[in-house]
């Protein structure tokens, strides 16, 4: 049995230039960018062994958070982007994201893998997540999986069909 945690929630305060992580720690953000389709943020990740920086896009229409982790030497992972299935509340200056357990690991032009289905099912069965939220999370994950597969596992190609263009500090 999995030791379950409630859904992780984050706050993105664009006006204050901060990101409050799921543990309640307020982090300074190097850059926020609000677009018609989402919110970009870039910030260091102090205290993390595995990676030292992250860039993320919150995409409310897709219920996804797309992240590029800047891994430290020795902790590299075979992934290009990590997609969290999330519920996003978009505000004028403050955004909120509630993680819905499922994630997709994308290896550009190769494959995509849905992970943490066991966590989603356990959260739904223990009441940490409603069955409606769990069903929505599954629908979101498998819609993204199918779209990425149709577009050769190319995130940019898929999102371009939705008039979404993501930009990145180290990838552009």
C-alpha positions as a Markdown table, in Angstrom:
| # | Residue | x | y | z |
|---|---|---|---|---|
| 1 | Unk | 0.0 | 0.0 | 0.0 |
| 2 | Unk | 1.1 | 3.5 | -0.8 |
| 3 | Unk | 1.5 | 6.1 | 2.0 |
| 4 | Unk | -0.8 | 8.6 | 0.5 |
| 5 | Unk | -0.6 | 12.4 | 0.7 |
| 6 | Unk | -3.3 | 14.9 | -0.1 |
| 7 | Unk | -3.1 | 16.6 | -3.5 |
| 8 | Unk | -0.2 | 18.9 | -3.7 |
| 9 | Unk | -1.2 | 22.5 | -4.1 |
| 10 | Unk | 1.0 | 25.4 | -5.2 |
| 11 | Unk | 0.5 | 29.2 | -5.4 |
| 12 | Unk | 2.0 | 31.3 | -8.1 |
| 13 | Unk | 1.9 | 35.0 | -7.1 |
| 14 | Unk | 2.8 | 36.9 | -10.2 |
| 15 | Unk | 2.6 | 40.3 | -8.5 |
| 16 | Unk | 4.9 | 39.3 | -5.6 |
| 17 | Unk | 7.2 | 37.3 | -7.9 |
| 18 | Unk | 6.9 | 34.2 | -5.7 |
| 19 | Unk | 5.9 | 30.6 | -5.9 |
| 20 | Unk | 4.7 | 28.8 | -2.8 |
| 21 | Unk | 5.5 | 25.2 | -3.1 |
| 22 | Unk | 3.4 | 22.3 | -1.8 |
| 23 | Unk | 5.2 | 22.4 | 1.6 |
| 24 | Unk | 4.4 | 26.0 | 2.1 |
| 25 | Unk | 7.9 | 27.3 | 1.3 |
| 26 | Unk | 7.8 | 30.6 | -0.5 |
| 27 | Unk | 10.4 | 30.7 | -3.4 |
| 28 | Unk | 11.5 | 33.7 | -5.4 |
| 29 | Unk | 10.8 | 33.5 | -9.1 |
| 30 | Unk | 13.3 | 34.7 | -11.6 |
| 31 | Unk | 10.7 | 35.2 | -14.3 |
| 32 | Unk | 6.9 | 35.1 | -14.7 |
| 33 | Unk | 5.3 | 35.5 | -18.1 |
| 34 | Unk | 1.5 | 35.6 | -18.5 |
| 35 | Unk | 0.1 | 34.7 | -21.9 |
| 36 | Unk | -3.4 | 34.2 | -23.2 |
| 37 | Unk | -2.9 | 30.4 | -23.0 |
| 38 | Unk | -0.9 | 30.1 | -19.7 |
| 39 | Unk | 1.7 | 31.1 | -17.2 |
| 40 | Unk | 5.4 | 30.6 | -17.5 |
| 41 | Unk | 7.8 | 30.6 | -14.5 |
| 42 | Unk | 11.5 | 30.1 | -14.1 |
| 43 | Unk | 13.2 | 29.7 | -10.7 |
| 44 | Unk | 16.1 | 28.1 | -8.8 |
| 45 | Unk | 15.3 | 25.1 | -6.7 |
| 46 | Unk | 17.5 | 25.5 | -3.6 |
| 47 | Unk | 17.8 | 22.4 | -1.4 |
| 48 | Unk | 17.1 | 19.9 | -4.2 |
| 49 | Unk | 19.8 | 17.3 | -4.8 |
| 50 | Unk | 18.4 | 16.1 | -8.1 |
| 51 | Unk | 18.0 | 19.5 | -10.0 |
| 52 | Unk | 19.0 | 23.1 | -9.5 |
| 53 | Unk | 16.5 | 25.0 | -11.7 |
| 54 | Unk | 13.1 | 24.5 | -13.2 |
| 55 | Unk | 11.0 | 26.1 | -15.9 |
| 56 | Unk | 7.3 | 25.5 | -16.1 |
| 57 | Unk | 4.3 | 26.4 | -18.1 |
| 58 | Unk | 0.8 | 26.2 | -16.5 |
| 59 | Unk | -1.7 | 25.5 | -19.3 |
| 60 | Unk | -5.2 | 25.8 | -17.8 |
| 61 | Unk | -7.1 | 24.8 | -20.9 |
| 62 | Unk | -5.2 | 21.5 | -21.0 |
| 63 | Unk | -5.1 | 21.0 | -17.2 |
| 64 | Unk | -1.3 | 20.4 | -17.6 |
| 65 | Unk | 1.9 | 21.8 | -16.1 |
| 66 | Unk | 4.8 | 21.3 | -18.4 |
| 67 | Unk | 8.2 | 21.4 | -16.7 |
| 68 | Unk | 11.8 | 21.3 | -17.8 |
| 69 | Unk | 14.0 | 20.3 | -14.9 |
| 70 | Unk | 17.7 | 21.3 | -15.0 |
| 71 | Unk | 19.3 | 18.2 | -13.5 |
| 72 | Unk | 22.5 | 18.2 | -11.5 |
| 73 | Unk | 25.3 | 16.0 | -12.7 |
| 74 | Unk | 24.7 | 12.4 | -11.7 |
| 75 | Unk | 21.0 | 12.9 | -11.4 |
| 76 | Unk | 20.1 | 13.3 | -15.1 |
| 77 | Unk | 16.9 | 11.5 | -16.2 |
| 78 | Unk | 16.0 | 10.2 | -19.6 |
| 79 | Unk | 13.2 | 12.8 | -20.1 |
| 80 | Unk | 12.8 | 16.1 | -21.9 |
| 81 | Unk | 9.6 | 17.3 | -20.3 |
| 82 | Unk | 7.6 | 16.3 | -17.3 |
| 83 | Unk | 3.8 | 16.9 | -17.6 |
| 84 | Unk | 1.8 | 17.1 | -14.4 |
| 85 | Unk | -2.0 | 16.6 | -14.6 |
| 86 | Unk | -3.3 | 19.5 | -12.6 |
| 87 | Unk | -6.4 | 21.6 | -11.9 |
| 88 | Unk | -5.5 | 25.2 | -12.4 |
| 89 | Unk | -7.2 | 28.3 | -11.1 |
| 90 | Unk | -6.2 | 31.4 | -13.1 |
| 91 | Unk | -6.4 | 34.7 | -11.3 |
| 92 | Unk | -5.3 | 38.3 | -12.2 |
| 93 | Unk | -2.2 | 38.2 | -10.1 |
| 94 | Unk | -2.3 | 34.8 | -8.3 |
| 95 | Unk | -2.7 | 31.4 | -9.8 |
| 96 | Unk | -3.2 | 28.1 | -8.0 |
| 97 | Unk | -2.5 | 24.5 | -9.1 |
| 98 | Unk | -3.7 | 21.4 | -7.5 |
| 99 | Unk | -1.9 | 18.2 | -8.6 |
| 100 | Unk | -4.1 | 15.3 | -9.6 |
| 101 | Unk | -1.4 | 12.7 | -9.2 |
| 102 | Unk | -1.0 | 11.5 | -12.8 |
| 103 | Unk | 2.1 | 12.6 | -14.7 |
| 104 | Unk | 3.5 | 12.0 | -18.2 |
| 105 | Unk | 7.2 | 11.7 | -18.9 |
| 106 | Unk | 8.0 | 12.9 | -22.4 |
| 107 | Unk | 11.1 | 11.9 | -24.4 |
| 108 | Unk | 10.8 | 14.2 | -27.4 |
| 109 | Unk | 10.4 | 12.4 | -30.7 |
| 110 | Unk | 10.6 | 9.0 | -29.0 |
| 111 | Unk | 7.9 | 8.2 | -26.5 |
| 112 | Unk | 5.7 | 9.3 | -23.6 |
| 113 | Unk | 4.9 | 7.3 | -20.5 |
| 114 | Unk | 2.0 | 7.9 | -18.1 |
| 115 | Unk | 3.1 | 7.3 | -14.4 |
| 116 | Unk | 1.6 | 7.4 | -10.9 |
| 117 | Unk | -1.7 | 5.7 | -11.9 |
| 118 | Unk | -1.4 | 3.8 | -8.7 |
| 119 | Unk | -1.3 | 7.0 | -6.7 |
| 120 | Unk | -4.3 | 8.4 | -8.5 |
| 121 | Unk | -6.4 | 5.2 | -7.8 |
| 122 | Unk | -5.3 | 5.1 | -4.1 |
| 123 | Unk | -6.2 | 8.8 | -3.7 |
| 124 | Unk | -9.6 | 8.2 | -5.2 |
| 125 | Unk | -10.3 | 5.1 | -3.1 |
| 126 | Unk | -9.3 | 6.8 | 0.1 |
| 127 | Unk | -11.3 | 9.9 | -0.5 |
| 128 | Unk | -8.4 | 12.3 | -1.1 |
| 129 | Unk | -9.7 | 12.9 | -4.6 |
| 130 | Unk | -13.3 | 12.6 | -5.8 |
| 131 | Unk | -14.1 | 10.1 | -8.4 |
| 132 | Unk | -15.0 | 12.9 | -10.8 |
| 133 | Unk | -11.6 | 14.5 | -10.3 |
| 134 | Unk | -9.9 | 11.1 | -10.9 |
| 135 | Unk | -11.9 | 10.6 | -14.1 |
| 136 | Unk | -11.0 | 14.1 | -15.2 |
| 137 | Unk | -7.3 | 13.3 | -14.5 |
| 138 | Unk | -7.4 | 10.1 | -16.5 |
| 139 | Unk | -9.2 | 11.9 | -19.4 |
| 140 | Unk | -6.6 | 14.7 | -19.4 |
| 141 | Unk | -3.6 | 12.2 | -19.3 |
| 142 | Unk | -4.9 | 10.0 | -22.0 |
| 143 | Unk | -5.9 | 13.0 | -24.2 |
| 144 | Unk | -2.4 | 14.3 | -23.9 |
| 145 | Unk | -0.9 | 10.9 | -24.5 |
| 146 | Unk | -3.0 | 10.4 | -27.7 |
| 147 | Unk | -2.2 | 13.9 | -29.0 |
| 148 | Unk | 1.6 | 13.5 | -28.4 |
| 149 | Unk | 1.5 | 10.1 | -30.1 |
| 150 | Unk | -0.3 | 11.6 | -33.1 |
| 151 | Unk | 2.4 | 14.3 | -33.4 |
| 152 | Unk | 5.4 | 12.1 | -33.2 |
| 153 | Unk | 6.0 | 12.7 | -29.5 |
| 154 | Unk | 6.8 | 16.3 | -30.3 |
| 155 | Unk | 5.3 | 18.7 | -27.6 |
| 156 | Unk | 5.8 | 21.8 | -29.8 |
| 157 | Unk | 4.1 | 20.2 | -32.8 |
| 158 | Unk | 1.1 | 19.2 | -30.7 |
| 159 | Unk | 0.7 | 22.5 | -29.0 |
| 160 | Unk | 1.1 | 24.4 | -32.3 |
| 161 | Unk | -2.2 | 22.9 | -33.4 |
| 162 | Unk | -3.8 | 24.6 | -30.4 |
| 163 | Unk | -2.0 | 28.0 | -31.1 |
| 164 | Unk | 0.2 | 27.5 | -28.1 |
| 165 | Unk | 3.9 | 28.2 | -28.3 |
| 166 | Unk | 6.1 | 27.5 | -25.3 |
| 167 | Unk | 9.4 | 29.2 | -24.9 |
| 168 | Unk | 12.3 | 28.2 | -22.7 |
| 169 | Unk | 15.4 | 29.7 | -21.3 |
| 170 | Unk | 17.8 | 26.9 | -22.2 |
| 171 | Unk | 15.9 | 25.3 | -25.1 |
| 172 | Unk | 15.3 | 28.3 | -27.4 |
